[in-house]
Amino acid sequence: MPYLRKKLLKLFDYFTVLLMLFLLFIVFFQVLNRFALHIPLSWTEEAARYSFVWLSLFGAVKALQTGSHIKVDIFINNLKPKTVTIINLLAHDLITLIFSILLVYTGLDYAIRSINRTWQFGPVPIFPIYMALPITGILMAVVIIAESINRIKGIKSGEI
């Protein structure tokens, strides 16, 4: 299972880099067309907006994966490591898992409702764009479940 999780997250990293390069290219193309060629293209703004949304959601997954989310730890700084781990399991991991499940559920509902909709400036279906929510929820759940398992193993083995 750890092998599959590592491969999934590595694929996620590559896709995020490609999405960032696409966003960079599309914004450059938009600026070039608008100011140098004086031919504004409205679809580039919408494509950049949706790419930015995907990148923001994927950034949340990456921050969760690397432990980079903002947290207030003033209350737990003076506690024993085992107590901190248990608090992290109950407060952080459980709440994040519930949030990711809600993200999958509501994101799928929202995406399914958009099946027959298209972009504002073209016949491109909007369904794949809205799938960012459930995909992000699934990836967050994978990361948080793996992190929780590692915490539980640490408690059982006495490392913490």
N, C-alpha and C positions, 0 to 999 in steps of 0.2 A: 504493500500500500504506500509506503513512503516513496518508493520509486515512481509510482504513478503520480503522486502529488507533486514531486519535484519536476517531472516532465510537464505536467499541466501548468505549473507556475513558470517554468522556463518558456513554454509556448506563449503564455500570457505576457511575459517580459518582451519577447520578440514582437508580438502583436502591438504592444504598447509603443515600442520604438517605431514600428512602421506607421502607426497612427500619428505619432508626433511628427514624423517626416512628412506625412501627407498634409497635416495641418500647416506645417511650415511652408510647404510647396503651395498649397491652396491660398494662403494669405499673401505670399509673395506674388503669385499669379494675379490675385485680386488687386493688389496695390499697383502692380505693373500695368494692368489693363486700365485701371481707373485714372492714374496720374500720368503715365507715359503715353499710352495709346488713346486715352480719352474714350474708352469703350467699357463702361461699367457693366459687369456681369452680376446679376442679382443672385444666381444660383451659388456663386462662390461664397457669399456671406452665409447662406444657409448651411452649406457643406462645412464651413469653418465652425459655425456654431455647434452643429451636431458632433463634429470631431472633438471640440473642446469639452462638451458634455461627457462623451465617452472617456476622454482622458482624465477628467475630474473624478469620475467614478472609479476608474482604474487606479488613479492615484490614491484613493481611499483604501483600495485593496492592498496596494504596495505599502502604504503606511501601516496598515494592520499587520502585514507580513513582517515588516522590519521593526515593529514596535515604535514607530515614529509619531503616533497620534499624540495630541496634546493631552496631558493628564495632570491632575492635581494630586500629588503624593505626600503632601504635608501631614496628613493624618496617619499615614502608614509608615513613615520614616523611622519611627522608634519602636516598631513592633518586631517580633521575632520573624525570621524568614519563612518558617512554616505557616505562621498566621497570615503573613502577606500573601503567600501562595494560595491559601484557602480563600482569602478575600478576593484575590484576582480571579479565581475560578468562579466564585459566586457572583461577584459584581461585574467584572469586565467580560469574562468569557460567556457567561449565561446571557447577559443583556445583549451582547454583540450577536450571539447566535439567534436570539429571538428577533433582533432587528434584521438580520440577514434573511431569516425565514419570511418575515413580513415583506421584505424587499422582493423576494422571489414571488411570493403570492400576489402582492399588489402590482408588481411589475409585469407579471404574466397576464393578469387581468387587463391592465392598461394596454399592453402590446396586442393582445387578442382583439380588443376593441378597435384597434387602429389598423386591422388587416386590410380594409378597403380604402384607407386614406393614402394620399400621396403627398409629396413635398409641395410646398406652396408655389414653387416656381418650376415645377416639372412633373412628369409622369413617374417619378421614382417612388416606389412604395416606402412608407415610413415605418412599417413593421420592424425591419431589421434595426433601425435606429432605436426604437423603443425597447428592443431586447437587451439593451445595455443594463437596464435595471435588474432583470432576473439573472443575467449572467454575472453581474457584480455580486448579487446576493449569494449565488452558488459559490463563487470564488471566495467570498468572505467566510462562508460556512466551512469550506474546506480548510482554510487557513486557521480559523478559530478552533475547529475540532482537533486538528493536528496539534495546535498549541496546548489545548486542554489535556489531550492525551499525554503530552510530554510533561506537563505539570503534575498530573496524577502519578505518572511513572516516577517522577522525582520525589514525590511524597512517599510513595510505597518503598522505594529503594533506600530511603533515608538520606538522599543527597541534600534535601532541603530541611 
